[in-house]
Amino acid sequence: PRSTWSRKVRSKRDDFEDILEERRNSSDLRYAFKCYTPVLYRGLTPCKAATLKSMVLQSEQLLHVINQVSAESGESTDVVKDEAAAILEEMAHRLQLRTIRFFAYTLSKAFKALYRSVCVNEEGIQRLQQAMQEHPVVLLPSHRSYMDFLMMSYILYTYDLSLPVIAAGMDFLGMKFVGEMLRMSGAFFIRRSFGGDQLYWAVFSEYVKTMLRKGYAPIEFFLEGTRSRTCKSLTPKLGLLNIVMEPFFKGEVFDVNLVPVSMSYERVLEESLYARELLGVPKPKESTSGLLKARKILSEDYGSMHVYFSPPVSVRSLAQGRINRSQFNLTPRHVAQKPSEETQAFVNDVAYRIVRLQQENMVVKPWVLVATLLLQSVEGMELTELMEQTSWLRDLARMFGAFLDWPDHTPCSMVVSSSISLHRNLACVSGSRISLVVEGPQGPETPEEALFNRAVSVLSCASYRNQVLHVFLRPALLAMALSNANSSRKEDIYSCFDFLRNVFSDEFILSPGASVQDFDEACHLLVKCGAVELLHQDVVMAESGRTVLSFLTLLLEPFLQGYQVVCRYLREEATENLTEKQFIPAVRSFAVKLHLSGSLKCYEVLSSDLQKNALNALIRLNVVRRVRTLKS
Amino acid sequence: MASIGDGSERQRIAQQRLRVLAGHLRRLGAEERPGVAAQECRAGAGTTEPDDKPPCSVPKRRQDIMKWNGWGYADSKFFFNKKGQGEFTGKRYRLSGLILPSLKDWFEGTFGANLQHKSPAVPSLNTSAVAPPSLNEAFVEELKSTGIPFSHDTEDRVFRAHGHCLHEIFSLRDGRVGRCPDMVVWPNCHNDVVKIVELACKHSVCLIPYGGGTSVSSALECPPEETRSIVSLDTSQMNRILWIDEKNLTAHVEAGIIGQDLERLLNESGYCTGHEPDSMEFSSLGGWVATRASGMKKNIYGNIEDLVVHIKMVTPRGVIEKSCQGPRMSTGPDIHHFILGSEGTLGVVTEVTLKIRPIPEYQKYGSVVFPNFQQGVACLREVAKQRCAPASIRLMDNEQFQFGHALKPQVSSIFTSFLDGLKKFYITKFKGFDPHHLCVATLLFEGDREKVLQHEKLVYDIAAKFGGLAAGEDNGQRGYMLTFVIAYLRDLGMEYYVIGESFETSVPWDRVLDLCRNVKERIVRECKEKGVQFPPLSTCRVTQTYDAGACVYFYFAFNYRGLSDPVHVYEQVEHAAREEILANGGSLSHHHGVGKLRKEWMQETISSVGLGMLKSVKDYLDPNNIFGNRNLL
């Protein structure tokens, strides 16, 4: 069965169309009031948002849980039913075309101010339209910005496709008007955590499943669960994916189409906010006034944006030979069953597969390559050297299959300098040298402040480098394994590779159980670029391989150092009863101490994302144990 | 002779009943009718051909009246006449001799077929293509001495080498014949069977019981790997009703009797079994027992397992039967259930005691139109819930409804066609039913006139709650006709590059809709993937209702022009459809049985322990695999 999972040779990617072009040439008002007649799902039973709610509340699935909860809690079923109705009321969307039209108008204005272009692969749109007629569709965009779901709905409206209902975090509801506006444009709101709340889970999953079964609307959610602050794909969350696949497992629909969508930004709106957040400055609470204050971003240039709709992935074909659907034959389908191990593993594999598809079709901008190189020489470098290296890196990235958006027939130097000028908040050229921009106060700053400001720059820059990591990740792990293994024997190198892969599998998207494939892929790529040679049982560095291998090793260096610092902290300073809450600040101050003493040069250790990932890895590897303590 | 009972009333009812049967079956010449025969087989006397025995509907030489490469009677078949109109030949059926003006359009429209593109069968069986019989001389010698008739004529052998699976008929039409039985024996009674089985054991001969030959599970196919001489044991001459017991309402019948003869003979005495599987013109009582058959009127009369009171079966280990005819027993697992569904792997069923019922006074067809299939299923579910199902209730999906319409004979008067138009207008325009979604339930009520009318009202009232509109007796009757002529229609299709078959399952109520949709869709998808150039016909009906679920029947057919190996494609699609059924909570079979066609799923169906249980029974009864058709296990 594994063979069906092996990745296909990268097929040619589609071309892009700029959807803003038409907006710049014709009336936004007319656009907002255009005739909107989407092609509908052929199995659709049309119903209103209100009917949907009553269908959910009267569903056998929910009634079953209501009875259970009532039996366990001793409350009457009516009380529990009311509770369920209240949960649904809080959750449910109220999609209406009016609001969409309002957004179509305002977003047109905003997007034109923010972006030079919004490029969409129209072939992907056509495939999506086809898929939407055939089977229920689940849209799975990457999540880098608040813009993501507004942009998705905007694009679907533009192309006359059915508007999605979108799973959103409850935090938006804190924003006056805006929350309700989002609700009316198709967002439904779920609590960030509802661990043991059986009723909440039942209402939520039944709501989503009902919409899916009825083909009410495409369902959109973010596999990564939250916006990635690092621009690195996050480990997928499986809850919602489980929910949308279940109707297929139970035969309630013939198939479900998953459509990965890659949304790449040349500049993310939240760029510096993210870096600060990673350094422990609390994320500003979503509020309408905050949003209004953020108006000033409208005057900035955020470059271009690319949205790539990947071909729909049929759950049915993925499940072929992996899921025995008759396992559901012996229990009534409204009785929720814990997914079998087989099912869990399958859903997990699908999730990783989708995230990798998102990554594969993420557009990489020239600046990403520049940022990657700059981070390897934090103290700055000669501009000419940068140009040279960028051009070299471009070729390497292409060879490794990156989806580069590199303008044709333009000299490399032009491309590099124009990206630097777009990102002048991050890099500056003085004389013949280029270096990172570090913001500082007017007056004198403490060493801590200086460190913080420098870290903000580095982490901002890293968020661009991270956008290309998926291209180099496997070869980089191999490069690292080559320099660390005891011998050049293939088994030794593989086991070192496997170890590193294992350590970093919370940090990067590395599908569980695909170690051998990843190794083969890495070997293949490094052989292809002439960096290593495969001799019988050995993997050895080629004569000309030094540049590539040292670049790749340096690429992962910050992560390696970061994990080492976390380990050092745990070994040297951590006490027995360290709580998870204390962990991050403690590691941070440990790292700050090392920095100030001059024994640590790496800034990414300060990122709370890395710290969390390292802790999770250590827990997963049974190095650290999580103990539940009773609250006093 | 058993007592016929008194009164002309009974005679009248019997006559009416006969007419009804002849109506949806065939017309019989009076000279063909066998009578009720109570005499015992003259055991040991060396019966050759008992001359006191009336001829039955199926002669020993099946080739005299049946097709060798298609379904049913040689004189009955569909064809397109010179004007391109469909026609049905012969005199046996209601449809015989009628013109079917809409058939061509439906046929060409549904399959993308064309009357210009023909795929004719080879005209006759080329007997030289059949491998000569490999006889077990010692067995033949001893058999001769018993006087039991046998033959190794090629045609006799070929007729018993197949059932009616698509691949079997397709090969025959192509002139290809696989492994055949090496000889055919026709026992006349239970004792003849005992002797044959003894001889087979003694001389190590493989026996394959043969009843009506209507199997659609590859059950009659001779295992190609069989090296012993294969003897087809044709039960068709064991066709007498041995006695009728009016006090207990039972009849004791030889197992070779075919459905239509059994009903007719019982009717003459004022009784019926009420067991009417769609194949009843040709299938035999023993075959019903051996495959766990189901009749369309099971709601009143029950399925075969509800009807049998006593079974006698000859096995290599000896004769198995119960010692009394108590209506129910608590004596360990019911041994009848080892026999029911054993598919000829354990022995030969020779005699069966069946429940009988007086012929119902009144019978009425009916039909209901629903706006869509979901509503129809909901109605059937409600009917089942209230346990008020008529003798038969079936729900056809939209495609099948249109199929049924294609078989509407030419309307004789302008008035009827005007009336038809009016009905159509009322349903589609006035009631707003979408002609591409509406579906029809066909009904058959039976019993006292009064009760039937009451019952009818009850059912129509329920139907109305689900948006159903009564649509007349005619539509109902035509629906049932479809099931009797469908196999003839397949032969027509095969003349024009269209192949197809039916298959069935049973499924809990809550999954009926999902299963129907998914299986139909799977068929369409698989056809596309396998390179079928035209969209297939993929249609279903709910044919039986139970307390906890329903039986669903699928028709699947496609135009195979452009395919190099259509049968293989067909089999792949059918296989996929079965997987889909199982994945959607359907059973491996409701009444067709397992045979060799569905063997591969037996373990997952009944668990490996369950399979082991069945195997150990087989090992005890037939350690040398004399009954070597290799079905089921």
Interface residues (C-beta under 8 A of the other chain):
Chain A: G251 E252 F254 N324 R325 S326 F328 N329 P332 R333
Chain B: D510 R511 D514 L515 R517 N518 E521 R522 L582 A583 N584 G585 E604
